[in-house]
Amino acid sequence: MTPPKLPELEALERIIELGAGRLESRIACEVKLPAGGSYPVHVITLGNPGREVPAVGYFGGVHGLERIGAGVVIAYLQSLVMRLQWDSTLHKQLESVRLVFMPIVNPGGMALGTRANPHGVDLMRNAPVEAREPVPFLVGGQPISAGFPWYRGPRATPMEIEKQAVSDVVTTELLRRDFSLSVDCHSGFGSRDRIWFPYAHTRAPIAHLAEMHALRNIFVQSHSHHRYVIEPQSLQYLAHGDLWDHLYLQSCAQEQRVFLPLTLEMGSWLWVKKNPRQLFSRHGIFNPLIEHRQQRVLRQHQLFLDFLSRAACGHRLWLPGSETRAQHHAQALQDWY
């Protein structure tokens, strides 16, 4: 049976065709639908494959209802592919960095119009991480039933195929390098755009708090009119099963390496406020439905995604050394905790 068409997947596959010879692509897994048919989960890479250079991972579409997250990542990838035809500066930059894209992690949920994957599992509650402190009822992840939102999946079972694919890509492409960043694009929390970093399972600060503070500083210094709230996720709520907590904890086993995972949480309440009719649409709660607002959202986050690739290239110039690390750590504790 042929599954329904996904405009985002078709757009992504057109970009892969346009970039033939300039990028690499593979299928990480195939996601099957209950009614038959399947969708591929694409991984696209470009830049220097050498392990000696830093890397940035861009992820979207983890929640099927939050299509704008996939759209933001696809828009950035398209910009890069088109610039490769003429931008000599970009070619030079890509000699010093590896860029990794998984724009549509949950195509099955996107096709079904659900937050969860086709098994009813919330992919951001599915990793083997237990919260150390109380979590909000249901929202923090629940093992009761796929009939309720935020379902973690059956206990003591492997991660869902989509999340295992993300984990494998991060482990292979990012965690084997001395320095790497990632950003996972979501929507639906509040009326402000937020950039979250771990942890979600505890309010304790991460081991690389000084590095995260230094990254925040160079972003603020170079984008003085930005509108992001940059904070640990734990300031908002705690949750079980956060994949980025799981992968960050894995990275900490390699003491000499730095992995800084971020989550871009686009504030969808502002779109609803400007167009209250969106409340009557399941997609409208999480996505801008009016075309000019959608185009604005796709544009406004490109600077941040591009900043991450530049920050990775120049990480040796801004990462705190032994003489400044304690100062960054102390300031971060004051700012965030």
N, C-alpha and C positions, 0 to 999 in steps of 0.2 A: 504494500500500500504506500502511495506517495504522501509524505507528510505535508502539512500546510507550508506555504512559502513564508520565509522570514525575510523582510526587507533588509534588516541589518546583516544577516548572513549573506545575502546576495551582494550587498555593497562591499562586504569584506572580501568575498571571493573575486569581485571585479578588481579590487585594489591589488590582490595577490597576482592576478593576471597582468595588471599594469606594471607591477614591480618585478616581473620575471627577469632573472639575471642580475637584479640588484638586491634581492632579499632571498631568504630561505624560508620555506614553509613546510609544515608537516601536520598530520592529524594526530592529536594526542590520544583521542578515544572517540568512540561512536556512542551517542546517547539514544537509546531506543524509547519510542513512545508506546504507551499501553495499547493504543489502537493499531499499532503497526507503523513501520517506517522508522528512520533514524536521522540524526543530525551529527555532523562532524564537529569536534572541538578543535579549532585551528590554533597552531602555535606559529608565530611569524618572528623571525630574527633577522637583524641586520647589524652591520658594524663588525668590529674586530672580534673574531672568535677566540683569540688567545686568552689564556687564563690570567695573564699578567695585567690585563686591563680591567677597569671596573665595569659594572653592568647595572642596568635599570630594567625592572619588570613593570609592565603596564597591564592591568587586569580589569575586566568589566563584565557586566551581565551575570554576576553571581546570583542575583535574585531576578527571576524571570520578569517580574513586574516592573523592575527599575531599568527600563530600556534606555533611558538617557545615559546611564553609566557606560553601556556598550557604545552608544553614539559618540560620547566624548573621546573614548579611546580610538575608535575607528576614524574619527575626524583628524586626530593627531597623526595617526599612521598614514592617512591619505596625504596630509600635508607633507610629511617626510618623503613619501614616494614621489610626489610631484616635484618637490625641490631637488631630488636627486638628479633630475634631468638637467639642472642648470646651476645649482648652488655649490660652488667649489668649497666654500667655507664648511658646509655640512659634510662634504666628502672628507675634508681634513678632520673634522670633529669625530667622525665615525672610525677613524683610525685609532682613536684613543678610548673608545667605549663600545660596549655591546648593549643593544636594545632588544628587549624580548617582549612580545605582545601576545596576550590571550584575551581578545576583546569580548568574546561571547563564551563564558565558562559554562553557562546553564541554558543551552538552546532549547532543551526540552521544556523547562519552565517558562521560557519566553513564548514558545509556541502554544502552551496551555494557558498562558495568562495567569501564572501563579508565582508566588514568591519562592516556593520550594521547587525541587526537581520533580521529575515524573513519579518518583517513589514517595513523594510527599515530605521529603527531608529538606530542612533548611540548611543549606550548605555552609552557612556561617555559624552553625551550632553543632557541627558534625565532627569536629576534630577531637582527638583524645586528650582534652584538657578540662579539668574540673575546677570550677571557681572555688577559691579559698574562703570566700565570704558570701553571705546571703545574696542571692540574685533576685530581680523582680519576677513575680509569678508569671509564668508562661514566656514573657519577653526574654528572660534570661536563658531560655532553652528548656524544653520539657520532653521527657521520654514516654509520655502517656499514650499519645495517639497521633497519627498523621492527620486526623480529622481536626486537630487544633493547630493554630499557627506556631511557628518556632519549634517544630518537632526535631529532635536530635537524631532520630533513627534508633533502631534496635540496639540494646546494650551489647557490649563486647563483640561488636562486628567491625569489619574494616570500614574505612571511610568510603563514602560514595565515590563512584568512578570519576565524577567530575573533579572532586576535591583531591583525589589521589593523583589525577593528572596535573593539577596545579602544584601539588606538593612535589611531584617528580620534576617538573620544569624548574621550580625554584631551587630544589636541591642540586640539579644538574647545572643550571645556567647561572645561578646567583651565589649560592652558598659556598661554591668552590673557589671563589675569588676573594681577594683581601678586602675589597670594599664593594658593597652593592646596596641599591635602594629599590623599593617597589612602591607602587601606588595602586590601590584597589578602589574603583570608582562606583559609588552608590548614590542613592537619593532617598529622601523621605524623613529626615530628622530636622524639625524646627524650621525657622525662617532665616537662618544664617548658614552660609557655607562653612563647613568645618573640616579641618585636617586633623585626623586622629592618629595617635601612635599608641603602641601597647603600653600597659596591659589592659585586657578586658576581663581577665579572670581574677585580678587582685588590684588593690589600690597601691601596692608597693611600686616604687619607681623601677624602671628598667636599668640594666647594667650599663647601657650606653646613653644614659641621660645627658651627659655632657656633650656627646656628639650630636644628639637630637637638638639640644639647645643651640649649638653652633650652627646647625643647618637652619633652624628657625631664624637665627640672627642674620645670616647672609641673605635669606629670602626677604626679610623685612627691610633690610638695608637697601636692597636692589629693587624692591617693589613697594615703595612707600605708601601707595594708595590702594593696596590690596584690601579685600574685605573678608578675608578668612579668619576664623577663630582657630588657632593652633593649640592643641591640648591633648593630654592623655585621654583615651576613651573612658577610663575609670572615673573621670570627673562627671560623666553623664549617667552611666549605668554599667553594671557588671554582667557577665554572661558566661555560661559554659560553652565549651567546644569551639572557641575562636581559632580559626586556622592560622592567623598571623601570629597569635601568641605561640601556637604550637611550633611554627617554623622559626620564629625568633628564638625560642628556647633551644631548638636544635642548633641554631647558629652559634649560640653562646658556648657550646661545647668546644668550639674552635677559638681559643682565646685571642689569637692574633688577627682574627677576621672581624669585620664590622658589617652587619646587615641591619638596615633601618627601614622597616616596613611602615607604610603610611596608608591611611584610608581617607579618601575624599568623600565626604558625606554632604551632598548637595541639599540645601534646605528647600524642600518642596512646598512648605506651607506658604511661602511667598507667592508661588504660582497659583495656589488655590485662592489666596487672598485677592489676587488680581482678577481671577476668573472663578467665582464661587461655584459655577455650574460643574466644575471639575470634580466636586465632591460626589456627584452622582455617577462618576465613572471610576471603575476600579483602577484603570491606568492613570486617570487624571490625578489621583492622590499622590502619585509618585513621579509624574512626568509633565513637562509643559506641553499642553495640547495645541496651543495656538502657534502657528508656524514661526512667526517672527520672534516669539519668546524662545522657542526651541533653538532657532539659529543663534540667538544671543547667548544662550547657555553653552552651545557647542563652541562658540568663539571664546568666551570669557575664561575658560579653563585651559586653553592651549598654552598660555604663558607659563602656568604652573607646571604643566607636563614637560614643557621644553626646559624650564629651569632645572628640573631634576636631572635631565641628561647633561646639562652644563655643570651642575654641581658635582655630578659623578666624575666627569672629566677632570675637574680641578680639585678633587677632594683633598689632595695633599696640601693645598694652600689654605684650607679652612678648618680641617680637622684639628681639634685642640691637642697640643702636645703636652708633655708631662708638666710643663711649667704653668699652663693655663687650664688644664683639665679640672682641677679642684675648684677653680673660680667659676667655670661654666656649670659644674655640678651644683655648687651652692646657689648660684643665681637661679638655676632651673628649679631647685627645691622651693625657693622663695616664690617664683612665678607660678608654679603649677601645683605645689603640694602644701 
